Amino acid sequence: MIGPLGIAFVLIVVIPVSVLVSGAVASGLLGYFLKEEAETANEGSELIATNV
């Protein structure tokens, strides 16, 4: 009886939580690197000062 409950717990709790956490980490990294790339590509632009 413990086996099926363990499998159900993994399917209902562990997998969705791990997908959400890994998506959050990927979003954070993507945002960081895209921001760095945009600042580097547009260095010296007067519009950079308006981004607060």
Secondary structure as the mmCIF struct_conf table of DSSP 4:
data_model
#
loop_
_struct_conf.conf_type_id
_struct_conf.id
_struct_conf.beg_label_comp_id
_struct_conf.beg_label_asym_id
_struct_conf.beg_label_seq_id
_struct_conf.end_label_comp_id
_struct_conf.end_label_asym_id
_struct_conf.end_label_seq_id
HELX_RH_AL_P HELX_RH_AL_P1 ILE A 2 PHE A 9
HELX_RH_PI_P HELX_RH_PI_P1 VAL A 10 VAL A 14
HELX_RH_AL_P HELX_RH_AL_P2 ILE A 15 ALA A 41
TURN_TY1_P TURN_TY1_P1 ASN A 42 GLY A 44
TURN_TY1_P TURN_TY1_P2 GLU A 46 LEU A 47
HELX_RH_3T_P HELX_RH_3T_P1 ILE A 48 THR A 50
#
